[in-house]
Amino acid sequence: MTPLRIDFVSDVVCPWCAIGLASLEQALQRLQGEVQAEIHFRPFELNPQMAPEGEDIAEHLQRKYGMSTEQLGANQEAIRQRGAALGFTFDMDRRSRTWNTFDAHRLLHWAGIEGKQAALKHALLRAYFTDGRNVSDHAVLADVAAGVGLPVERAHAILAGDDYAAETRAEEEFFQRHGINAVPAIIIEQRHLISGGQPVEVFERALREIAQAKASANAG
């Protein structure tokens, strides 16, 4: 098998990031025996200036993207259908607000150290998009962390202080300096960029080509 490093730059309130992750993982399932992926989840804040109380999601999207009510409804339905086809549930009725996610990214950084980053990433995406939970609320974040086996007392301590804040900011700034201004951004082997919530087949083809090129280069 060919090992591949994958940096998945994303936010936990980004629907296309949930879609992109599901597509990527299904592509990797198809490539079992060919590719061994090491996925690192990297921080990106869609709304870094968001106030603590969050914002109504419909008002936020209509203002940010200039959508009409009809366009917003069509967009949300397209997202719901894409998610359903990949086995991910978007409950648009429960997801009524959007939030700042810096503290969620701090917990994800910690989870990476603890070997539970992927589990926490999935849990946070479900908490927001499926269950409609406030992923900026410290009690919610600690509960989600505990749900994937992370020590809840340590989660509360991290959230109450500024642990991993500098590291998270540094990672955000690194990817911004390197031209990442929209997510999901999937970077393979720190060289090849795949942008957006692409279909499974797109990820499968790209990963296979990159893996084959790497294997050939190593053999040579």
C-alpha positions as CSV (number, residue, x, y, z in Angstrom):
1,M,0.0,0.0,0.0
2,T,1.1,3.6,-0.7
3,P,0.9,5.9,2.4
4,L,-0.6,9.3,1.7
5,R,-0.7,12.3,4.0
6,I,-4.0,14.2,3.8
7,D,-4.5,17.6,5.4
8,F,-8.3,18.3,5.5
9,V,-8.8,22.0,6.1
10,S,-12.3,22.7,7.1
11,D,-14.8,24.1,9.6
12,V,-17.4,22.2,11.7
13,V,-20.2,24.5,10.6
14,C,-19.4,24.1,6.9
15,P,-21.9,21.8,5.2
16,W,-19.7,21.2,2.1
17,C,-17.0,20.1,4.5
18,A,-19.2,17.4,5.9
19,I,-20.0,16.3,2.4
20,G,-16.4,16.5,1.3
21,L,-15.3,14.4,4.3
22,A,-17.9,11.7,3.6
23,S,-16.9,11.6,-0.1
24,L,-13.2,11.4,0.8
25,E,-13.7,8.6,3.3
26,Q,-15.9,6.6,0.8
27,A,-13.2,7.0,-1.8
28,L,-10.6,5.7,0.6
29,Q,-12.8,2.7,1.3
30,R,-12.8,1.9,-2.4
31,L,-9.0,2.2,-2.4
32,Q,-8.4,-0.3,0.5
33,G,-5.3,-2.3,-0.2
34,E,-3.9,0.5,-2.5
35,V,-3.7,3.6,-0.3
36,Q,-3.1,4.0,3.4
37,A,-4.2,7.5,4.4
38,E,-3.1,9.6,7.3
39,I,-5.7,12.4,7.7
40,H,-4.9,15.5,9.7
41,F,-7.8,17.9,10.3
42,R,-6.8,21.5,10.1
43,P,-8.7,24.6,11.4
44,F,-10.5,27.1,9.3
45,E,-13.2,29.5,10.7
46,L,-16.0,30.5,8.3
47,N,-17.0,33.2,10.8
48,P,-14.1,34.3,12.9
49,Q,-15.8,37.5,14.0
50,M,-19.1,35.8,15.0
51,A,-20.5,37.1,18.3
52,P,-20.9,34.6,21.1
53,E,-24.7,34.5,20.7
54,G,-24.3,33.3,17.1
55,E,-26.6,34.4,14.3
56,D,-29.8,33.1,12.6
57,I,-28.5,30.8,9.9
58,A,-31.0,32.0,7.2
59,E,-30.3,35.7,7.9
60,H,-26.6,35.0,7.9
61,L,-26.5,33.1,4.6
62,Q,-28.8,35.5,2.8
63,R,-26.7,38.5,3.9
64,K,-23.3,36.8,3.3
65,Y,-24.1,35.3,-0.1
66,G,-26.9,37.6,-1.3
67,M,-29.4,34.8,-1.6
68,S,-33.1,35.2,-1.9
69,T,-35.4,33.1,0.3
70,E,-36.0,30.8,-2.7
71,Q,-32.3,30.4,-3.5
72,L,-31.5,29.6,0.1
73,G,-34.2,27.0,0.2
74,A,-33.0,25.3,-3.0
75,N,-29.4,25.4,-1.7
76,Q,-30.3,23.8,1.6
77,E,-32.3,21.1,-0.1
78,A,-29.4,20.3,-2.5
79,I,-27.1,20.0,0.5
80,R,-29.6,17.8,2.3
81,Q,-29.8,15.5,-0.7
82,R,-26.1,15.3,-1.2
83,G,-25.6,14.4,2.4
84,A,-28.4,11.8,2.3
85,A,-26.7,10.1,-0.7
86,L,-23.5,9.8,1.3
87,G,-25.2,8.6,4.5
88,F,-24.9,12.0,6.4
89,T,-28.0,13.6,7.9
90,F,-28.6,17.3,7.6
91,D,-31.5,18.4,9.7
92,M,-32.2,21.9,8.4
93,D,-35.1,22.5,10.9
94,R,-32.8,21.9,13.9
95,R,-29.9,23.9,12.5
96,S,-31.3,27.3,13.1
97,R,-28.2,29.3,14.0
98,T,-24.5,29.4,13.1
99,W,-21.7,29.9,15.6
100,N,-18.1,30.8,16.1
101,T,-16.0,27.7,16.1
102,F,-12.6,28.6,17.5
103,D,-13.0,26.6,20.7
104,A,-14.2,23.6,18.7
105,H,-10.9,23.8,16.7
106,R,-8.9,24.0,19.9
107,L,-10.5,20.8,21.1
108,L,-9.8,19.2,17.7
109,H,-6.1,20.1,18.1
110,W,-6.1,18.5,21.5
111,A,-7.9,15.4,20.2
112,G,-5.2,15.0,17.6
113,I,-2.6,14.7,20.3
114,E,-4.9,12.2,22.0
115,G,-5.4,10.1,18.9
116,K,-9.1,10.9,18.7
117,Q,-9.2,13.7,16.2
118,A,-11.2,11.9,13.5
119,A,-13.8,10.7,16.0
120,L,-14.2,14.2,17.4
121,K,-14.5,15.8,14.0
122,H,-17.3,13.4,13.0
123,A,-19.0,14.0,16.4
124,L,-18.9,17.7,16.0
125,L,-20.3,17.6,12.5
126,R,-23.2,15.5,13.7
127,A,-23.7,17.6,16.8
128,Y,-24.2,20.7,14.6
129,F,-25.8,19.5,11.4
130,T,-27.8,16.6,12.6
131,D,-28.6,17.5,16.2
132,G,-28.7,21.3,15.9
133,R,-26.4,21.8,18.9
134,N,-24.5,24.9,19.7
135,V,-20.9,24.0,18.9
136,S,-19.5,27.2,20.5
137,D,-21.1,26.3,23.9
138,H,-18.5,24.9,26.3
139,A,-20.8,22.5,28.0
140,V,-21.8,21.1,24.6
141,L,-18.2,20.8,23.4
142,A,-17.2,19.0,26.5
143,D,-20.1,16.7,26.2
144,V,-19.2,15.9,22.6
145,A,-15.6,15.3,23.6
146,A,-16.6,13.0,26.4
147,G,-18.8,11.1,23.9
148,V,-15.8,10.0,21.9
149,G,-13.8,9.0,24.9
150,L,-11.9,12.1,25.8
151,P,-11.6,13.0,29.5
152,V,-14.4,15.5,30.2
153,E,-12.5,17.3,33.0
154,R,-9.6,18.0,30.7
155,A,-12.0,19.3,28.0
156,H,-13.5,21.7,30.5
157,A,-10.1,22.9,31.6
158,I,-9.0,23.5,28.0
159,L,-12.1,25.4,27.2
160,A,-11.9,27.5,30.4
161,G,-8.4,28.6,29.5
162,D,-6.4,29.3,26.3
163,D,-4.8,25.9,25.8
164,Y,-4.0,25.3,22.1
165,A,-5.2,28.8,21.1
166,A,-1.8,29.8,19.8
167,E,-1.3,26.6,17.9
168,T,-4.8,26.9,16.3
169,R,-4.2,30.5,15.3
170,A,-0.8,29.5,13.8
171,E,-2.4,26.7,11.7
172,E,-5.2,29.0,10.5
173,E,-2.7,31.7,9.5
174,F,-0.4,29.1,7.8
175,F,-3.1,27.9,5.4
176,Q,-4.4,31.4,4.7
177,R,-0.9,32.5,3.8
178,H,-0.8,29.6,1.4
179,G,-3.9,30.6,-0.4
180,I,-6.6,28.6,1.3
181,N,-9.6,31.0,1.6
182,A,-12.5,28.6,1.1
183,V,-13.2,25.1,2.5
184,P,-13.1,22.2,2.4
185,A,-9.5,22.2,1.0
186,I,-8.0,18.8,0.8
187,I,-4.3,18.8,0.4
188,I,-2.6,15.5,-0.6
189,E,1.1,14.9,0.2
190,Q,1.3,18.7,1.0
191,R,1.3,19.3,-2.8
192,H,-2.0,18.4,-4.5
193,L,-5.1,20.5,-3.7
194,I,-8.7,19.2,-4.1
195,S,-11.3,21.9,-3.4
196,G,-14.9,21.5,-2.4
197,G,-17.3,18.7,-1.6
198,Q,-16.4,16.7,-4.7
199,P,-18.1,13.4,-5.7
200,V,-16.6,10.1,-4.4
201,E,-15.3,9.3,-7.9
202,V,-13.3,12.5,-8.1
203,F,-11.5,11.8,-4.9
204,E,-11.0,8.1,-5.8
205,R,-9.4,9.0,-9.2
206,A,-7.2,11.7,-7.8
207,L,-6.0,9.6,-4.8
208,R,-5.2,6.7,-7.1
209,E,-3.2,8.8,-9.5
210,I,-1.3,10.5,-6.7
211,A,-0.6,7.2,-5.0
212,Q,0.6,5.6,-8.3
213,A,2.9,8.5,-9.1
214,K,4.4,8.3,-5.6
215,A,4.9,4.6,-5.8
216,S,6.6,4.9,-9.2
217,A,8.8,7.7,-7.9
218,N,9.8,5.6,-4.9
219,A,10.5,2.6,-7.1
220,G,12.7,4.6,-9.4
